Amino acid sequence: MIYWAPLLHFYQPPTQLHWVLNKICDESYRPLIKIFRELPSAKVTVNINGILTELLWEHGKKDILKGLAELAERGQLEFTGSGNYHPILPLIPQREMKRQITLNHETNKRMLGKVYSPKGFFPPEMCYSQEIVKPIIETGHQWLIVSGIACPVEWPLDVIHEIDIDGQKLAVFFRDDILSNKISFQGIDAAGFLAHLAQQNGKHKDVYVVTAMDAETFGHHIKHWEELFLEEVFEALEPVEHLGQRVKQLQLLAKEHRDILSLQAKKETKEIEVVTISQLLDIFPRGSLIEPKPSSWSTTGEDLKADNPYPLWAEANNQIHQLQWEHMNICIDMVAKAMKWADNENSKYYANIARGLLDRALHSDQFWWASERTAWDINLINKGLMQQTEALLNAYKAIKTSGASDEEKSECYYREIAARNFRGKIRDLLFRE
């Protein structure tokens, strides 16, 4: 058998606009849920960050949360854990990692209910370093997914390797980057994808393939791709007895823009089964203890050679990235001091505001939009900087009104001045030609 485990990553940043969210829901999220509802054998692993479940709730999109929960109840969908505000985990302290993971679990449990019980973990942007493993294990996760480029050994087809930290093991799955990117950029169609899967087992009795991509790829980034690719693939893998009425419905709808894979094609796909990633744990044996390479799902081989594992968020030669992280690290440190030193009602009030603001300010998008490779948007860079500034403002106010010593307050004042300097340099760079 060839076991295919697809993962879809649902995410929108805390700065997202209502009209954009509305468009994505109509073009991508609702059509995807409809496909899974109509094809009961289709399965998927879903990562949805807590900030998006909050946005969907606050913007009146509760039907999407209900639809995802219903699919999970039916056993077609499993959820993963992640960081609540989509931070780049390897670039923040472990205490912040664990806080983000815990917040994500609490938020999604509240929004999705008892069906939210993740076994696996999706690190935002698949950014991996050894430092993220301990918080993932400590929060009860059994497996982790990372980019294929992180694989340090021969490609695993029929075993599941593990990471060991202080005697505790975490199963690790590697995304098939080439196949996933072909799907994401329309480099392969449904028939070609199924043919590719059918050729994977080779000399192995049973093998598995894991693909992962943004959910928004389907219908939002690529119009009708949820129908032209996902729906066709899932239809081909649906048991024949389930397809009779389905085929009639599609024929009646006269979808001239796509070809329904014939029932005869079932003979070619009978050895392919779609599963959730967690199901693979019960099918395949454990392999070796390994250590994946620090990387992301946007890291290239050249990046690894240059020791540049997170190029779209912390590019070694990107001056704005470097300044953003200088500023962010001051914010993180000042909020930690505010929470530690707040010792009266007034200082605790501002410290708690700073703490909540910092959680949101850690999101990855502000760095992505400062990447010189893929994107550039001065407003979205500045929005992130403003969020950091508000966290710092309240942190310093908490420290000033606390019982901290004059020397400690003076040190924090100079750090606040340094942050102002970094902000000025960042904004100066936003006006470059």
C-alpha positions in Angstrom: 0.0 0.0 0.0 1.0 3.6 -0.6 -0.3 5.8 2.2 -0.7 9.5 1.4 -1.0 11.9 4.4 -1.9 15.4 3.3 -1.6 18.4 5.7 -3.3 21.8 5.2 -2.1 24.8 7.1 -4.8 27.4 7.9 -3.4 30.8 9.1 -4.1 34.5 9.0 -2.1 37.1 11.0 -3.5 39.2 13.9 -3.2 42.2 11.6 -5.5 40.8 8.9 -8.3 43.0 7.5 -11.9 41.9 7.6 -12.5 42.1 3.8 -9.4 40.0 3.2 -10.5 37.4 5.7 -14.0 37.4 4.2 -12.5 36.8 0.7 -10.3 33.9 1.9 -13.2 32.2 3.8 -15.5 32.4 0.7 -12.8 31.3 -1.8 -10.9 28.7 0.2 -12.1 27.6 3.7 -15.8 27.0 2.9 -15.1 25.2 -0.4 -12.6 23.0 1.3 -15.0 22.0 4.0 -17.7 21.3 1.4 -15.4 18.9 -0.5 -14.6 16.9 2.7 -18.2 16.8 3.7 -19.2 15.3 0.3 -16.3 12.8 0.1 -16.5 10.8 3.4 -13.3 8.8 2.7 -11.2 11.9 2.3 -8.9 12.6 5.2 -6.6 15.4 6.2 -4.4 16.7 9.0 -5.1 20.3 9.7 -3.0 23.0 11.5 -5.1 26.0 12.4 -3.4 28.6 14.6 -5.3 30.0 17.5 -5.2 33.5 16.2 -7.2 32.4 13.1 -9.8 30.5 15.2 -10.2 33.8 17.2 -10.5 35.9 14.1 -13.1 33.5 12.6 -15.1 33.7 15.8 -14.8 37.5 16.2 -15.6 38.2 12.5 -18.8 36.0 12.4 -17.3 33.0 10.6 -18.4 30.4 13.2 -19.7 28.1 10.4 -16.1 27.4 9.4 -15.1 26.4 13.0 -18.2 24.3 13.2 -17.4 22.6 9.8 -13.9 21.8 10.9 -15.1 20.4 14.2 -17.7 18.2 12.4 -15.1 16.8 10.1 -12.9 15.9 13.1 -15.9 14.3 14.8 -16.4 12.2 11.7 -12.8 11.0 11.8 -11.9 12.7 8.5 -9.7 15.4 10.1 -7.2 15.6 12.8 -5.7 18.8 14.3 -2.1 19.6 15.2 -0.6 21.9 17.8 1.4 25.0 16.9 2.2 28.5 18.1 -0.8 30.7 18.8 0.3 33.8 17.0 2.5 32.0 14.4 5.9 33.0 15.8 9.2 31.7 14.4 9.9 29.4 17.3 13.7 28.9 16.9 14.2 32.6 17.2 12.5 33.2 20.5 13.3 32.0 24.0 12.0 28.6 25.1 9.7 30.1 27.7 8.1 32.1 24.9 7.8 29.0 22.8 6.1 27.0 25.5 3.7 30.0 26.2 2.8 30.2 22.5 2.2 26.4 22.3 0.1 26.5 25.5 -1.9 29.5 24.3 -2.6 27.8 21.0 -4.0 24.7 22.7 -6.2 26.7 25.1 -7.5 28.9 22.3 -8.3 26.1 19.9 -9.8 23.9 22.6 -12.1 26.8 23.5 -13.1 27.5 19.9 -13.3 23.9 18.5 -14.3 21.9 21.6 -13.3 18.4 22.6 -12.4 17.3 19.1 -9.3 19.5 19.4 -6.9 16.9 20.8 -3.7 17.1 18.8 -1.1 14.4 18.8 1.2 16.1 16.3 2.8 19.5 16.0 3.3 21.9 13.2 6.0 24.6 13.8 5.1 27.8 12.0 6.7 28.0 8.6 8.2 24.5 9.5 11.0 26.4 11.2 13.0 23.8 13.1 15.9 23.9 15.5 16.7 21.4 18.3 15.6 24.0 20.9 11.9 23.7 19.9 11.7 20.0 20.7 11.6 20.1 24.5 8.6 22.5 24.7 6.8 20.4 22.1 7.3 17.2 24.1 6.5 18.9 27.4 3.1 20.0 26.0 2.2 16.4 25.2 2.8 16.1 21.5 3.9 12.7 20.0 5.1 13.8 16.5 6.5 16.8 14.6 6.5 17.7 10.9 9.4 19.5 9.3 10.5 20.3 5.8 12.1 17.6 3.7 15.3 19.7 3.4 15.8 19.1 7.1 16.2 15.3 6.6 19.8 14.3 7.6 19.6 10.7 6.5 18.3 8.6 3.6 14.7 9.5 2.7 12.3 7.6 5.0 9.7 5.7 3.0 8.7 2.9 5.4 10.1 3.9 8.8 9.4 6.8 11.1 12.6 8.3 12.6 12.6 9.9 16.1 14.3 12.8 17.9 15.6 12.2 21.4 15.8 14.9 24.0 16.9 13.8 27.5 15.5 10.3 26.9 12.2 11.5 25.6 11.4 10.7 22.0 9.4 12.6 19.4 8.5 11.0 16.0 9.4 13.2 13.1 7.8 13.3 9.6 9.4 15.0 6.6 7.3 16.9 4.1 7.9 15.8 0.5 9.0 19.3 -0.5 9.2 18.7 -4.3 5.8 17.1 -4.5 4.2 19.6 -2.2 5.6 22.6 -4.2 4.4 21.0 -7.5 0.9 21.0 -6.1 1.2 24.5 -4.7 2.4 26.0 -8.0 0.3 23.9 -10.4 3.2 21.8 -11.5 1.2 18.6 -11.4 -2.4 17.8 -12.0 -4.6 15.2 -10.3 -3.9 12.4 -12.7 -0.2 13.1 -12.6 -0.2 13.2 -8.8 -2.0 9.8 -8.6 0.4 8.3 -11.1 3.3 9.6 -9.1 2.0 8.1 -5.9 1.3 4.7 -7.6 5.0 4.5 -8.4 6.4 5.1 -4.9 6.5 1.7 -3.4 9.2 0.2 -5.6 11.0 -2.5 -3.7 9.1 -1.6 -0.5 5.9 -3.4 0.6 4.3 -0.4 2.2 5.4 3.3 1.9 4.1 6.7 3.0 4.2 10.1 1.4 3.5 13.3 3.4 2.5 16.6 1.6 1.9 19.9 3.3 0.9 23.3 2.0 -1.1 26.4 2.9 -4.9 25.8 2.9 -5.3 29.2 1.1 -3.5 27.7 -1.9 -6.8 26.0 -2.8 -9.3 28.6 -4.2 -7.7 31.8 -2.9 -4.1 31.8 -4.3 -5.1 29.5 -7.2 -8.7 29.8 -8.3 -10.7 26.6 -8.4 -7.6 24.5 -7.5 -9.6 22.9 -4.7 -11.9 21.4 -7.4 -9.4 20.9 -10.1 -6.9 19.1 -7.9 -8.0 18.1 -4.4 -11.6 17.1 -5.3 -10.4 15.0 -8.3 -7.8 13.3 -6.3 -10.1 12.5 -3.4 -12.8 11.3 -5.8 -10.4 8.9 -7.4 -9.5 7.5 -4.0 -13.1 7.2 -2.9 -14.4 3.6 -2.7 -16.5 2.8 -5.8 -19.7 2.1 -3.7 -19.5 5.7 -2.4 -19.1 7.2 -5.9 -22.4 6.3 -7.7 -24.5 9.1 -6.4 -21.6 11.5 -6.4 -20.9 11.0 -10.1 -24.6 11.6 -10.9 -24.5 14.8 -8.9 -21.4 16.1 -10.8 -22.9 15.1 -14.2 -26.0 17.0 -13.4 -24.0 20.0 -12.4 -22.3 19.8 -15.9 -18.9 20.9 -14.7 -17.4 21.4 -18.2 -14.2 22.9 -16.9 -13.0 19.6 -15.4 -12.9 15.9 -16.2 -14.2 13.5 -13.6 -11.7 10.7 -13.2 -13.4 7.6 -14.6 -14.3 4.7 -12.4 -11.9 2.6 -14.5 -9.1 4.7 -12.9 -10.0 3.1 -9.6 -8.0 0.1 -10.7 -4.9 2.3 -10.8 -5.5 3.8 -7.4 -6.7 0.8 -5.4 -3.3 0.5 -3.6 -3.3 4.1 -2.5 -5.0 5.1 0.8 -5.4 8.6 2.2 -4.7 8.8 5.9 -4.0 11.4 8.7 -0.4 11.7 9.8 -1.2 10.2 13.2 -2.5 7.0 11.5 1.0 6.5 10.1 2.3 5.9 13.7 0.2 2.8 13.9 1.2 1.5 10.5 5.0 2.0 10.2 7.8 1.0 12.6 10.2 3.4 14.3 13.5 4.0 12.6 16.7 5.7 13.9 17.3 8.5 16.4 18.2 11.5 14.2 18.7 15.3 14.4 17.0 17.2 11.6 18.8 20.2 10.1 17.8 23.7 11.2 15.6 24.9 8.4 12.1 26.0 7.2 9.9 25.0 4.3 11.3 28.0 2.4 15.0 27.1 3.0 17.1 26.1 0.0 20.3 24.0 -0.2 22.3 27.1 -0.8 20.8 28.6 2.4 21.9 25.6 4.4 25.4 25.9 3.0 25.5 29.5 4.0 24.2 28.7 7.6 21.1 30.8 6.8 18.2 28.4 7.9 15.4 30.9 8.2 15.9 33.2 5.1 12.5 34.8 4.9 12.4 35.8 8.6 16.0 36.3 9.7 18.2 36.7 6.6 21.8 37.1 7.6 22.3 39.9 5.0 18.9 41.6 5.5 19.5 44.8 7.5 15.8 45.3 8.4 15.6 41.7 9.6 18.5 42.2 11.9 17.1 45.5 13.3 13.7 43.9 13.7 15.1 41.2 15.9 17.2 43.6 17.9 14.0 45.5 18.7 12.0 42.4 19.3 14.7 41.0 21.8 14.5 44.2 23.8 10.7 43.9 23.9 10.9 40.3 25.1 13.5 41.2 27.8 11.6 44.2 29.0 8.3 42.4 29.2 10.0 39.6 31.2 11.4 42.2 33.6 8.0 43.9 33.9 6.3 40.7 34.8 9.0 39.8 37.4 9.2 43.2 39.1 5.5 44.3 39.0 4.6 44.4 42.7 1.6 46.7 43.0 -1.8 47.1 41.4 -0.6 49.8 39.0 2.5 48.1 37.8 0.8 44.7 37.5 -1.9 46.4 35.3 0.6 47.6 32.8 2.7 44.5 32.9 -0.3 42.3 32.0 -1.1 44.6 29.1 2.5 44.3 27.9 2.4 40.6 28.2 -0.7 40.2 26.1 0.6 42.7 23.5 3.9 40.9 23.2 2.1 37.6 22.5 0.5 39.1 19.4 3.7 41.0 18.4 5.6 37.8 17.9 3.8 36.9 14.7 6.0 36.0 11.7 4.4 38.2 9.0 6.2 41.4 9.8 9.5 39.7 9.0 8.2 37.9 5.9 7.1 41.2 4.5 10.6 42.6 5.0 12.1 39.7 3.0 13.9 40.9 0.0 13.3 37.5 -1.7 9.5 37.3 -1.8 7.7 40.3 -0.4 8.0 43.9 0.6 5.3 46.0 2.2 6.2 49.0 4.4 2.8 49.1 6.0 2.8 45.5 7.2 6.4 45.9 8.4 5.4 49.0 10.3 2.2 47.3 11.8 4.4 44.7 13.4 6.8 47.4 14.7 3.9 49.3 16.2 2.7 46.2 18.0 6.2 45.7 19.5 6.3 49.4 20.4 3.0 49.2 22.3 4.3 46.1 24.3 7.5 48.0 25.1 5.6 51.1 26.1 3.5 49.2 28.7 6.4 47.1 29.9 8.5 50.2 30.6 5.5 51.9 32.4 5.2 48.8 34.6 8.8 48.9 35.5 8.8 52.6 36.2 5.8 52.2 38.6 7.2 49.1 40.3 9.4 48.7 43.3 12.5 47.9 41.1 15.7 49.7 42.2 16.8 53.0 40.6 19.7 51.2 39.0 17.3 48.6 37.4 15.0 51.3 36.2 17.9 53.3 34.8 19.1 50.3 32.8 15.6 49.7 31.4 15.4 53.4 30.4 18.6 53.0 28.3 17.2 49.9 26.7 14.0 51.9 25.8 16.3 54.5 24.2 18.1 51.8 22.2 14.7 50.5 21.0 13.8 54.0 19.8 17.1 54.0 17.8 16.3 50.7 16.2 12.8 51.8 15.3 14.2 54.9 13.7 16.7 52.9 11.6 14.0 50.5 10.5 11.7 53.3 9.4 14.5 55.1 7.6 15.1 51.9 5.6 11.4 51.7 4.6 11.9 54.8 2.5 14.8 53.5 0.4 14.5 53.5 -3.4 
